Amino acid sequence: MNTRSDDVAEFDAITATVQHYIDGAREGSGATMKVAFHDNAQIFGYGQGGLFAALIQELFDRVDVTGPAPETQARIVSIEISKTVATVRLELDQWAGRRFTDFFTLLKIDGTWTIMNKAFHLHSPI
């Protein structure tokens, strides 16, 4: 994570954006998640069925079907910022009984941090 004092406000703003994603997972609400993402965002990763690649709306739809997961534990592991672009690594545990590692790329658009892309790994059950 960057630690320069001029990045503190950006760090907080990025954290707030990612929090919409976390809240959506816990609430089972694609609409809550959607606030964090660009309309043209995409999702990529490996799940139980192999490679998953789709427009982000498919994630929102799946979250709505899966429903609330209030037991979800989330930890932002790192944030890297370079002026108008950032990356975030998020660890999610117990999201509907599964563990994920997510990587987000964000872009600052008109002063607001927006997730442009999500790449994930679904961990095997222990």
C-alpha positions in Angstrom: 0.0 0.0 0.0 1.2 3.5 -0.7 1.8 5.5 2.4 2.4 9.0 1.2 0.2 11.5 3.1 -1.3 12.8 -0.2 -2.6 9.2 -0.8 -4.5 8.9 2.4 -7.7 10.5 1.1 -7.4 8.4 -2.1 -6.9 5.2 0.0 -10.1 6.0 2.0 -12.1 6.7 -1.2 -10.9 3.4 -2.7 -11.8 1.6 0.4 -15.3 3.1 0.4 -15.8 1.9 -3.2 -14.7 -1.6 -2.4 -17.0 -1.6 0.7 -20.0 -1.4 -1.7 -18.8 -4.7 -3.1 -18.4 -6.2 0.3 -21.7 -5.0 1.5 -23.4 -6.4 -1.6 -21.9 -9.8 -0.9 -23.1 -9.7 2.7 -26.6 -8.4 1.8 -27.0 -10.6 -1.3 -27.6 -7.5 -3.3 -26.3 -7.0 -6.8 -27.7 -3.4 -6.7 -25.5 -2.6 -3.7 -22.5 -4.0 -5.5 -23.3 -2.2 -8.7 -22.6 1.2 -7.2 -18.8 0.3 -7.1 -18.5 -0.8 -10.8 -18.4 0.9 -14.2 -21.3 -0.2 -16.4 -18.8 -1.9 -18.8 -16.8 -3.7 -16.2 -15.9 -7.3 -16.7 -15.2 -10.3 -14.4 -12.7 -13.1 -15.0 -11.5 -16.0 -13.0 -11.4 -19.7 -12.4 -14.4 -21.2 -10.5 -15.7 -24.7 -10.1 -16.6 -24.9 -13.8 -13.2 -23.6 -15.2 -12.7 -20.2 -16.7 -15.4 -17.7 -16.1 -15.5 -14.5 -18.2 -18.5 -12.2 -18.3 -19.8 -8.7 -18.1 -20.1 -7.7 -14.5 -23.9 -7.7 -14.6 -23.7 -11.5 -14.4 -22.0 -11.3 -11.0 -24.8 -9.0 -9.8 -27.4 -11.5 -11.0 -25.6 -14.4 -9.3 -25.4 -12.4 -6.0 -29.1 -11.7 -6.2 -29.8 -15.5 -6.7 -27.4 -16.6 -4.0 -28.8 -14.3 -1.4 -27.4 -12.8 1.8 -24.2 -14.1 3.3 -23.8 -12.0 6.5 -21.0 -14.3 7.7 -18.7 -13.2 4.9 -15.4 -12.0 6.2 -13.5 -9.5 4.1 -10.0 -8.1 4.3 -8.4 -5.6 2.0 -4.8 -6.9 1.8 -3.3 -4.2 -0.4 -4.0 -1.0 -2.3 -1.7 0.4 -4.9 -2.4 3.9 -6.3 -0.8 5.8 -9.2 -2.7 9.1 -9.6 -5.8 8.0 -11.5 -5.4 4.2 -11.4 -5.4 1.8 -8.6 -5.4 -1.9 -7.8 -6.9 -3.7 -4.8 -6.4 -7.2 -3.5 -9.3 -8.4 -1.4 -9.6 -11.7 0.5 -13.1 -13.0 1.1 -13.8 -15.9 3.4 -17.1 -17.7 4.1 -18.9 -16.1 1.2 -21.7 -18.7 1.0 -19.2 -21.2 2.3 -16.4 -20.3 -0.2 -13.1 -18.4 -0.1 -12.1 -16.0 -2.8 -9.1 -13.9 -3.7 -10.2 -10.8 -5.7 -8.1 -8.4 -7.7 -9.8 -5.1 -8.8 -8.5 -2.4 -11.1 -10.0 1.0 -10.5 -10.0 4.2 -12.4 -10.7 7.6 -11.1 -13.5 9.0 -13.3 -14.7 12.6 -12.7 -13.3 12.4 -9.2 -14.8 9.1 -8.2 -13.0 5.7 -7.9 -14.8 3.1 -10.0 -14.0 -0.6 -10.4 -13.3 -1.4 -14.1 -12.3 -5.0 -13.8 -12.5 -7.9 -11.3 -10.3 -11.0 -11.5 -10.8 -13.7 -9.0 -9.6 -17.1 -7.7 -12.0 -19.5 -6.0 -10.0 -21.5 -3.5 -10.6 -25.2 -3.1 -12.3 -26.3 0.1 -9.9 -27.2 2.8 
